[in-house]
Amino acid sequence: MPAMLLIDSHCHLDAAEFEVDRRQVRARARKAGVGVLIIPAVDEASWDRASALAIEAGDAWALGIHPLYVDRCAPDALTRLELRLDRALADPQQARHLVAIGEVGLDGFVPGLDAAAQECFCAAQLALARSAGLPVILHARRSLDRLLAQLRRCPGVGGIIHAFNGSEQQAGQCLDLGFRLGFGGAMTFERALQIRRLAAALPPEALVLETDAPDIPPQWRYRTAAEREADRAAGRVRARSEPVDVARIAQVLAQLRDLSLQEVAAMTTANALAVVPRLQALVDAGLRG
């Protein structure tokens, strides 16, 4: 077992990009110290897949409907989500690995989305999380002020703001509401001055690590559009991020904060466990294993 324990708080290990080598991907991450990762579902088609994969790998999963998928949902989607949550909580094995409602939230980046529908789905899923006593994993791309307004209307729900890219003032508001902030591949780019400044300056209790794998590749995996096309033509998958990247992301954070890698691992793992407490049993099981 590695000397340090890391948690990837946001990893889509169920994605098609990992279909050919998923077990090897997870093994690489485990060897690097990634004891547990959270697999957030994004739509109904991924609920069972995320659950089964988490159980198989000893990881965690989250249940929800991503804002980018709201427009595709059937009229009874929220009812079906609530029923699926009830089934998961009634099944000891699924419940042991279910740690949050997610990935849910708001997206203000992709054009043409139904903003009102997003608001409706987000509010309903926050209420569902509060009723179930679960934290949430939130998507907040160019929507953080609107999301903060929703959170204030649903007090008592905490969790993680995935891929945080807001201001220092917004970070403080998130912390006041009981959230931790996810930092990952974007932080590794030297030109990401605002994200790197926040990573260095925010209180230590603010930060958790993530990859969003296979998305948001860190600097060492980044490819230009031409390189990505060449990789696709050759059947290579170099442009994706992997949960193993958490270890190097942690090293970047250590350099930004002038800490040791072990100190960053301990700090970010403690933060993840504090805001997603059901992770603790999975961490303990992994350490025993």
Backbone hydrogen bonds, N-H to C=O, Kabsch-Sander energy under -0.5 kcal/mol:
donor,donor_aa,acceptor,acceptor_aa,energy
6,L,4,M,-0.5
6,L,33,G,-3.0
8,D,36,V,-1.8
9,S,7,I,-0.9
9,S,209,L,-2.5
11,C,38,I,-2.4
12,H,213,A,-2.7
13,L,11,C,-1.6
15,A,12,H,-2.1
18,F,15,A,-1.8
19,E,16,A,-2.0
21,D,18,F,-0.5
22,R,18,F,-0.9
25,V,21,D,-2.5
26,R,22,R,-2.5
27,A,23,R,-2.3
28,R,24,Q,-2.5
29,A,25,V,-1.9
30,R,26,R,-2.5
31,K,27,A,-2.4
32,A,28,R,-1.4
33,G,30,R,-1.5
34,V,29,A,-2.6
35,G,6,L,-1.5
35,G,33,G,-1.4
36,V,6,L,-1.1
38,I,8,D,-2.3
39,I,37,L,-0.5
39,I,60,A,-2.5
41,A,62,A,-2.5
41,A,102,G,-0.8
46,S,43,D,-1.4
47,W,43,D,-0.6
47,W,44,E,-1.0
48,D,44,E,-0.6
50,A,46,S,-2.7
51,S,47,W,-2.0
52,A,48,D,-2.7
53,L,49,R,-2.3
54,A,50,A,-2.2
55,I,51,S,-2.3
56,E,52,A,-2.4
57,A,53,L,-2.4
58,G,54,A,-1.1
59,D,54,A,-2.2
60,A,37,L,-2.5
61,W,97,H,-2.5
62,A,39,I,-2.0
63,L,100,A,-1.8
66,H,42,V,-2.8
69,Y,66,H,-1.8
70,V,67,P,-0.8
72,R,69,Y,-1.1
73,C,70,V,-1.7
77,A,74,A,-1.9
80,R,76,D,-2.4
81,L,77,A,-2.3
82,E,78,L,-2.1
83,L,79,T,-2.3
84,R,80,R,-2.3
85,L,81,L,-2.4
86,D,82,E,-2.2
87,R,83,L,-2.2
88,A,84,R,-2.3
89,L,85,L,-2.6
90,A,86,D,-1.4
91,D,87,R,-0.8
91,D,88,A,-0.8
95,A,88,A,-0.5
95,A,91,D,-3.2
96,R,92,P,-1.8
97,H,93,Q,-1.0
97,H,94,Q,-0.7
98,L,94,Q,-1.4
99,V,61,W,-2.5
99,V,97,H,-0.6
100,A,61,W,-0.8
101,I,135,P,-2.6
102,G,63,L,-0.8
102,G,100,A,-0.5
103,E,137,I,-0.5
104,V,137,I,-2.2
106,L,139,H,-2.2
108,G,141,R,-3.3
113,L,110,V,-0.8
115,A,113,L,-1.1
118,Q,114,D,-2.2
119,E,115,A,-2.4
120,C,116,A,-2.2
121,F,117,A,-2.7
122,C,118,Q,-2.8
123,A,119,E,-2.5
124,A,120,C,-2.2
125,Q,121,F,-2.2
126,L,122,C,-2.4
127,A,123,A,-2.2
128,L,124,A,-2.1
129,A,125,Q,-2.2
130,R,126,L,-2.4
131,S,127,A,-2.4
132,A,128,L,-2.1
133,G,129,A,-1.0
133,G,130,R,-0.5
134,L,129,A,-2.5
136,V,158,G,-2.2
137,I,101,I,-2.4
138,L,136,V,-0.6
138,L,160,I,-3.0
139,H,104,V,-3.3
140,A,138,L,-0.5
140,A,162,H,-0.5
141,R,106,L,-0.7
142,R,140,A,-0.6
143,S,140,A,-1.0
147,L,143,S,-2.4
148,L,144,L,-2.8
149,A,145,D,-1.9
150,Q,146,R,-1.7
151,L,147,L,-2.5
152,R,148,L,-2.2
153,R,149,A,-1.1
154,C,151,L,-1.1
157,V,154,C,-0.9
158,G,156,G,-0.6
159,G,178,G,-1.4
160,I,136,V,-2.3
161,I,180,R,-2.9
162,H,138,L,-2.5
162,H,160,I,-0.9
164,F,161,I,-0.6
164,F,182,G,-1.9
171,A,167,S,-2.3
172,G,168,E,-2.1
173,Q,169,Q,-1.9
174,C,170,Q,-2.4
175,L,171,A,-2.4
176,D,172,G,-2.4
177,L,173,Q,-1.3
178,G,175,L,-1.7
179,F,174,C,-2.0
180,R,159,G,-2.4
181,L,206,A,-3.5
182,G,161,I,-2.9
183,F,208,V,-2.4
187,M,184,G,-1.3
188,T,185,G,-1.5
189,F,186,A,-1.3
192,A,189,F,-1.9
193,L,191,R,-2.3
196,R,192,A,-2.5
197,R,193,L,-2.3
198,L,194,Q,-2.3
199,A,195,I,-2.5
200,A,196,R,-1.6
201,A,197,R,-1.9
202,L,198,L,-2.7
206,A,203,P,-2.3
207,L,204,P,-0.8
208,V,181,L,-2.2
210,E,183,F,-1.4
211,T,10,H,-1.2
212,D,10,H,-3.4
213,A,10,H,-0.5
215,D,212,D,-2.7
221,R,218,P,-1.8
222,Y,218,P,-0.9
222,Y,219,Q,-0.7
228,R,224,T,-2.7
229,E,225,A,-2.2
230,A,226,A,-2.1
231,D,227,E,-2.4
232,R,228,R,-2.5
233,A,229,E,-2.3
234,A,230,A,-1.7
235,G,231,D,-0.6
235,G,232,R,-0.9
236,R,231,D,-2.9
240,R,237,V,-1.2
241,S,214,P,-1.3
245,D,242,E,-1.9
246,V,243,P,-1.8
247,A,244,V,-1.4
248,R,244,V,-0.5
249,I,245,D,-2.6
250,A,246,V,-2.8
251,Q,247,A,-1.5
252,V,248,R,-2.0
253,L,249,I,-2.3
254,A,250,A,-2.4
255,Q,251,Q,-2.1
256,L,252,V,-2.4
257,R,253,L,-2.0
258,D,254,A,-0.7
258,D,255,Q,-0.5
259,L,254,A,-2.7
264,V,260,S,-2.1
265,A,261,L,-2.5
266,A,262,Q,-2.4
267,M,263,E,-2.4
268,T,264,V,-2.8
269,T,265,A,-2.1
270,A,266,A,-2.1
271,N,267,M,-2.0
272,A,268,T,-2.2
273,L,269,T,-2.4
274,A,270,A,-2.0
275,V,271,N,-1.8
276,V,272,A,-2.2
279,L,276,V,-2.1
280,Q,277,P,-1.6
282,L,278,R,-0.7
283,V,279,L,-2.5
284,D,280,Q,-2.8
285,A,281,A,-2.2
286,G,282,L,-2.1
287,L,283,V,-2.3
288,R,284,D,-2.1
289,G,285,A,-1.8
